[in-house]
């Protein structure tokens, strides 16, 4: 499982011109990719790690601040670009595998007390954000 975590002042995601998820206060935007050997345990552990990362102002975590999270599935995080100019997506888990793990990740964050907004799995999404800092981290589980 791979996550790109960005500290944001605000963020939103639209599908077909409709806002399906948004945070209008400081929080985190999480782009989440799933690969073939990921498990529900990895999803829960990554959720806990991100929730408690001290990357908000004053070395505080989202848990400390009760900051909102916008979580968006993104299979392209597992692109393989080593050969040629066309990325291979073979390392990304297919939808029937990755969607339940994306949901487990979000539900794990919620169980920890996070307010989680979501994108729409498998949809073409327009993501808008104001990166605060900028702070952007890549985490592999």
ChimeraX attribute file (.defattr): number of C-alpha atoms within 10 A of each C-alpha:
attribute: neighborCount
match mode: 1-to-1
recipient: residues
	/A:1	23
	/A:2	21
	/A:3	24
	/A:4	18
	/A:5	22
	/A:6	26
	/A:7	25
	/A:8	25
	/A:9	17
	/A:10	20
	/A:11	24
	/A:12	21
	/A:13	23
	/A:14	18
	/A:15	15
	/A:16	10
	/A:17	9
	/A:18	10
	/A:19	14
	/A:20	15
	/A:21	20
	/A:22	23
	/A:23	22
	/A:24	12
	/A:25	13
	/A:26	22
	/A:27	26
	/A:28	32
	/A:29	32
	/A:30	24
	/A:31	20
	/A:32	25
	/A:33	25
	/A:34	28
	/A:35	20
	/A:36	13
	/A:37	11
	/A:38	17
	/A:39	18
	/A:40	15
	/A:41	14
	/A:42	17
	/A:43	26
	/A:44	19
	/A:45	16
	/A:46	21
	/A:47	23
	/A:48	17
	/A:49	15
	/A:50	20
	/A:51	25
	/A:52	15
	/A:53	15
	/A:54	15
	/A:55	20
	/A:56	21
	/A:57	12
	/A:58	7
	/A:59	9
	/A:60	13
	/A:61	20
	/A:62	23
	/A:63	18
	/A:64	13
	/A:65	12
	/A:66	14
	/A:67	19
	/A:68	24
	/A:69	31
	/A:70	25
	/A:71	26
	/A:72	25
	/A:73	24
	/A:74	22
	/A:75	21
	/A:76	16
	/A:77	20
	/A:78	20
	/A:79	15
	/A:80	16
	/A:81	11
	/A:82	9
	/A:83	8
	/A:84	8
	/A:85	8
	/A:86	10
	/A:87	13
	/A:88	15
	/A:89	16
	/A:90	12
	/A:91	17
	/A:92	22
	/A:93	19
	/A:94	14
	/A:95	14
	/A:96	8
	/A:97	16
	/A:98	24
	/A:99	16
	/A:100	14
	/A:101	25
	/A:102	24
	/A:103	17
	/A:104	19
	/A:105	23
	/A:106	23
	/A:107	17
	/A:108	22
	/A:109	25
	/A:110	16
	/A:111	13
	/A:112	14
	/A:113	15
	/A:114	19
	/A:115	17
	/A:116	20
	/A:117	20
	/A:118	20
	/A:119	24
	/A:120	15
	/A:121	15
	/A:122	12
	/A:123	11
	/A:124	11
	/A:125	21
	/A:126	14
	/A:127	16
	/A:128	13
	/A:129	18
	/A:130	15
	/A:131	18
	/A:132	17
	/A:133	12
	/A:134	9
	/A:135	13
	/A:136	16
	/A:137	11
	/A:138	12
	/A:139	13
	/A:140	11
	/A:141	14
